[in-house]
Amino acid sequence: MKIILATGIYPPDIGGPATYVRSVAEELSRLGHEVRVVTYGEKDLELRTEDLGLRTPSTSLRTGKDEGEENQEGWRVAVVPRSGGPILRWWRYARVLKSVAADADIVEAFSSVSVGVPLILARLKKPFGAAQGKPKKVLRLGGDFFWERYTDRGGTKGLKDWYAAKPQSKWIMQKILMSFDHIVFSTDFQKTLYRSQYRLPMHSVIENALPSGIPIPHAAHVPFRLLFMGRFVAFKNLPVLLRSLAFLSQCTLTFVGNGPMEKPLRTLTEELKLGDRVIFLSSQGGAAKARTLAEADLLVLPSITELSPNVALEARAAGLPVLLTRATGFGDALTRGMVLREIRTPEQLAQTVADVRSRYSEIAEAAALPPPARGWDAVAREHLQLFLSL
């Protein structure tokens, strides 16, 4: 089976979709399927478009491993430059899809707009002589594009409240959703919400993998070490996390990642005179990420709504206590060993961190219990079962 995984981000970029796509690509390839990844990336990547029959410098191809290594996993990655406005990016992405995906059996998109719109524009049709029919199109949803854009513009409503206000963007999303043969939700929370708001094609839930690892019991440091790891974007509510330090004199805070909120966060750090207690680190992976998780005392995710944060699962697998917003799509099984609270304001967040510190031994003991077993092999098998059914 030829499977195209179309994503907006891919390693070395950080974020849930990047980790998800690479892991699923590895597992599907290991099972013997032909896998191709299409992603946005930097235009200065090594050009190897001849392998795809492309002759334009607007796209490039790199291996499924780090750039420059041999492709041992069996899949390759077509990279579409991010430069230019959305129309130009979508047009480029659609051209690549037409080239690599026309003879595919399945195209799975991991973004409703940045990938979903180019997929519509591509109007995929199998070439003459190939098996009849068009590739089946699957959309995997782990977020909400238009709600996230609303928060980027300063909106503070959670996902449910935003939909209750009847956003005008619903009609656009409705058209995008109905252009797919199947929708895969990462949580029952989002599936239930979307069923109440949209007319949907066939749909199902495939939950995230639980990262493997041996949880290591953590002991609190003095000062207490808070950690945020992920994309610096508006719905993550990071200014609230930063302002909470004004009430937490015995705490430090490390931000790991990047994103459009980085400059405002650095400016706010200076304004609040917190430079001696706040550290910014670039995105991490592998051993560096493992060390950061081992050295922290508490991962804090104070998002307005957080549907399926993979970093919370990674922290849980490492035994690091997690403080997560109560407005999450994770069910009881995935949040076992985490602390869920209403943490929308600096005062609420500071009080909750103080409570965690007062009960840290108990909370750390719960976080160090072995998490439920669910690997990427299980996630890939569930995808494959869906693909075969289509």
N, C-alpha and C positions, 0 to 999 in steps of 0.2 A: 504494500500500500504506500502511495506517495502522499506525504502529509506536509503541509506548509503551516508553520507557526508564525503568524504575523503580529509583531509587537511594536510598541512605541519606544521601549528601552530594553537594553540587553547589556550584560557585562562588557566593559568595565563600569557601566552606569550602575547605580544602586537603586534598589526599590523592589517591592514584591514581584511585579511582572518580570523583571530581569531575572531574578532567582528562579521563578516559576518556570519560565520558558526554557531556560538552559537545562534545568533538571529534567523536565518532561522530554526535551529533545534527546537528552542522553539516554533516558530509559527506553523511549520508543525506538531509537536507533539500535540499542542493545538487543531489542526484540526482533530486529531484522527488517524494520521498515525504513523506507527512504524518507529522510527528514530534511527539510530546508527551513531556515529561519530568515525572515525579512524584518529589518529594524531600521529606525532612524539612528544616525551616528554622525561622527565627524568626517568631513569631506577629505581630510588628508590621510585617511586610511589607505593602505596599499591597494592599488587598482588591479583587479584580476577579473575583469568583466568578461574576458573571452570565454571563461568556463561556463558562462550562462548565455553565450551568444549575444551579449550586449556590446555595443560599440560606442557608448556615450560616456564621458567622464563624470556624468552626474550620479553614477552609482559605483559601488565597489564591492568587493567580496573578500571576506576574511574567514579564517578557520573558526570552528566552534570552540577552540581553546584560545588562550591568550594570543594576541597578534604576534605573528612571527613563528609560532610553533607549528609543527605538522598536525594535520587534521586526523587524529587517530580515532575519534568517536564515530565518524561516518556521516556527519552532517556539516553543511556549510552555511555561511551567514552572508546574505546580501544586505549591504548598508546603503541607506538613502540619506544624503546630507540633510541636516536640519536647517541650513541657511535658506533665507528667503521667507516670504510670508506663508500662511497656511495653504493658500491655493496652489502655490508652486510646489510646496512639499507634498501635498496630496497628489498632484499630477505626477511627480517623480515616482512616488510610492506606487501609484496605479500602474505606471509603465513597467516597473519591476515585477509587480504581481502578474501582469499579462505575460511577461516573459517566463517566469519560473513556475507559475501556478496554473496555467491553462490546462495542463494534462494531469493535474493533481486529483486525488480522490477526495481529499479533505483540505479545507483551508480554515484554520482556527485563528480568530482575531482576539487580541487581548486588550483592545481599547475600542470603545464604541464609536468615537469620532475620529481621532487621529489615524486609526487604522480602518475603522468601519466605513468611513466616507471614501477613502481610496479604493476599498474593495468594491463598493457600489460603482464607482467610476470605471473600474477595470472591466466590468461586464464580462466576466470570465466565460469562455466557451471552449470546450475541448477541440483540439485541432482535427482536421479531416483525417480519418483513418484510425483515430483513437476510439476507445469505448464510448458509447453514446452517453449523452447527458452532461450536465455541468458539474464541476466540483461542488460537493456539499459544503455549505458555509456554517460555521459554528462561531458563536460569540461567547467568550468567557468573561464574566463580569465580577470584578472584585472591588469596584468603586463606582462612582457616579460622576461622569464628566461635567455635566452642567451644574450640579451642586458644588463641585470643587471650584469651578470658575466663579460662581457666586461668592464663595468664601474668599477667593483671591481678590475680589473687589471690595472686601470688608464686611461681607455678610456674616452673621453670627448664629443663624438658625441651624439647628441640627437637621439631619436628613429628613426625618419624619415631619418636623415642623415646616420645613421648606416645601415639601410636597403638599402639606395641608394648606399652604398659601397659594396653591395652584399656579406654579411657574409657567410662563409663556413658552418656555423651551420644550414643554412636553410633546408638542406635535412633531417637533424635529426628531426627538428620541423615538417616538412611536414609529415613524417611517424607517428609521435605522433598524430598530428591533425587528420589524416585519420583513426586512430584507434578508434575514438569516433563516436557515432551516432549523436551527436549534440554539437555545440559550443555555449556557452553563453558569449557574450561580455558585459562588464560593460559600455562601451561608444561607440558611433558611430565612434569616432575618431579611435579607435583600429580596429573596424570592417572594416572600409574603408581601412585602411592601410593593414590589413591582406588579404583582398580580392584582393588587388593589388599585393601581394607577394606570395600567396599560393593558391593551390586548396583546397577548404574547403568542409566538409560535410554540412548538413543542419545547419543553424546558425541563431541567433537572438540576440537582445540587451535587457538586463534587467538592468536598471539603479539602482544605489545604493539607499538605503533608506535615507531620511533626518531625522536626529535625532530629537526627540521631545524636546520641552523646551520652556521656555518663555525668549526671548532675553532681556538681561539687558543692558541698555545704559552704555557705558564705558566713563570714564573721564581720560585724560592723567595724568600720574604721572611724577614727576621730582625726579630722572632721569627717562627717558622713558624706559618702560619694554618690551623688546623683548622676544619672546618665540618660541622655537622649541619643538615639541612633536612628537615622533615616533621612528622608527628604525634608528640607527646610521649606515647607509650603504652608499656606495660611491656615488650612483646616486642622493642622497639627496643634494650633493654639500655643505656639512656643513663647510668645511674649508673656503669657500668663505664667509659664514655667519659670522664666527669667525673673519676673517681678516677685514671684513667691520667695526668692532668696532674701528679699528684704526682711522677711519674717523668720528666716532660718539661718541664724548667724553661724551655726556650727555645721554648715553644709557647703560642699563645693558642687559644681555642675560642669559636666563635659558634654559638648555637642559634637557628634560624629556624623558627618555627611556633607551635603551641599544642597543648593537650591536657591530660588529667588529671594527667600527671606533671610539669607545669610547676612547681607549688608545691613538691613534694618536691625537684625539681632545684635550685630557687633556695635552698631551705633547706640542701641539701647543699653548695652553692657557698659559703655563709656559714660552715658548719661546717669546711670544708676551707681556709677563708681564701683563696679563689681569685677573689674579687670583682674584682681588678685584671686578671685574665686571661680572664675569662668574660663574654660579652655575650649577652643575650637579645633577640631581635628578633621582632616579630609576623610573621604570614604575609605572603609577598610574591608578586608576580606581575609579568609584563611586564618593563619596563625595570629595576625595582628588583631583581628576581630575577637578571636578566642581569648587573647590576653586582656583586651578591654573589658569583655564580659566578666572575666575572672576577677579583675581588679576593682570593679564597681560594687556598690552596695545595693542599688535600686535602679532599675530601668523605669523611667517615667514616660508615659504616653498620654498626655492630657487632651487629646484631640476632641474637637466638637462632636464628631462621630468618627469611629474607627471600625471599619467593617471587618477586615481580616489582616491584621498587622503581622507579617511573617517574622519580624524582629522580636516580637513578644514570644513567639514559639521558640526561636533560637535561644533567647535568654532563658526560657523555661528549661530547655534541654541542657543548658549549662549550669542549672541550679541557681541562677540569679533571680531574686525576687522581682516581680513585675507589678507596678502600679498602673492600672489601665482604666480609662474612662468607662463608666457604666454603659455609655451609649456605644456598645460594640456589637458586631454581628456574631462574634464567637459564642457558641453554646457552652453548657456546663462542662462538657468533656474537655474542651480546649482551654478553658480558663481555670481548670483545677490547679491549685497551687499559686494562683495570681490573686492580687487584691483589686477589686472593682469598686470604684467610688464615683460620686458626682464631684468633678474637679474642674469646673468651668471658670472659677475665679482664683486669683492669687491667694486669697484668704482660705478658701476651701482646700486648695492644693497644699498650702503650708500646714494646715491643721492635720491633713491626712498623712503627710510625710512625718510629722511629729508623732502621730499615732503608730505609724509603721516602726519608727525608731524605738518607741517604748515597748513594742512587742516583737522586736526584730528576730530574736532567737526562735520564737514560735513560727514566724512567717518564713524565715530562712529554712527551717526544718521541713515545712510543707513544700517549699519550692525545690528542695533537693530530693523529693520522692521521684521515683522513675515515672516519666510521663507515659501516656498511652502510646502503644506502638502503631505508627502509621507512616510508612516510608514513601518516597517518591515512586517506588515500584508499584505500590497500591494505587497512587494517583494516576500513573500512566496506564495501568490495566483498566481502570474505570473509564478513562478517555478512550482507550482502544475498544472497549465494549460498546461505548456510544458510537464511535466511528463506524464499527461494523454494522450496527443496527441501522445506520443511515444509508 
